[in-house]
């Protein structure tokens, strides 16, 4: 069946599970870079297998045809968990959680609320089925090459006949638009699909926006961001780099923190998304400085390196105890390096660090500030004072 519109065609149908597996083995279908990692547990995998055995309804997989620079790719927009589960059942394996890097999929809490363990955000493996498909193009090759220390052998209660007789449906999108527009189309499609299913975490939803235009993922989410953490008694979160960038882009436009995030106190995620759209489209937004004015020709990589090296040179801890600490240490440092294009004189760190530490103590001595650090009044104070301090130590 074909559904046609001016800018795209949509094909509907179903494949045998064996054909889906063949597509994965040949890498004829692949995950886009903004897809989440594999999050299902063994019980959910087994439940899917049972559903397929009983020939009950399973939602179709959504694939999109994407015209890349040198080749055509078929991207898995929805159905990664289902396809991965079928593939694991075919191989008789399941990845061991303790053998793969654990992703603490939560960002630093602006209010310093320490969530209960069950509320602290999903924690799951940094693992996708591509860890297996890169081991070989056949079942036999994968099973020979895979490190069994990282996988449990599982009997999923299926045989070859199961894969040859059970089906799973598909929706195949073929946009009739240019490659840059295809990136936007699929990024938007991914977000729309996932709004209808299990809610995406903020960073997962945002991540699809990074690919509205080519080459922005490492701007919004550099490796440095994952190394900067807030550690409380039962939870660890990493820095929300988009938060710092968006707030500083507005500070830079206004040359003041007085209006920063005004009107967005209860909807900060909308503020961050507006900023991402402004960057990837390089628009002259009324809130934020224009991206190309701050970073002509996307020249930010060297400044990010300087930021990372300055943190090391100043011996600033990468693990903080609260958002108050993190803000005082990062706002000013990021502003003078990324926006003013200056260098911090690390030879004066014996004077700089105590000044920052004292500022943190001053803020924490204010019980109202400690109780509600996300209040815009206090956020603006931290931003302003941090920038003022660092500006005195630049060269």
ABEGO torsion letter per residue (X at the ends): XBBBBAABBBBBEBBBAAAAAAAAAAGABBBBAABBBBABBAAAAAAAAAAAAAGBBBBBBBBBBBBBAABBBBBBABGAAAAAAAAAAAAGBBBBAAABBBBBBBBBBAAGBBBBAAAAEBBBBBBBAAAAAAAEABAAAAAAABBAAABBBBBAGBBAAAAAABBBBBBBBBBBBBAAAAAAAAAAAAAAAAAABBBBBAAAAAAAAAAABBGAAAAABBAAAAABBBBBAABBBBBBAAAAAAAAAAAAAAGBAAABGBGAAABAAAAAAAAAAAAAAGBBBAABBBAAAABBGGBAAAAAAAAAAAAAAAGBBABBABAAAAAAAAAAAAAAAAAAGBBBBAAAAAAAAAAAAAAAAAAAABAAAAABAABAAAAAAAAAAAAAAAAAABX
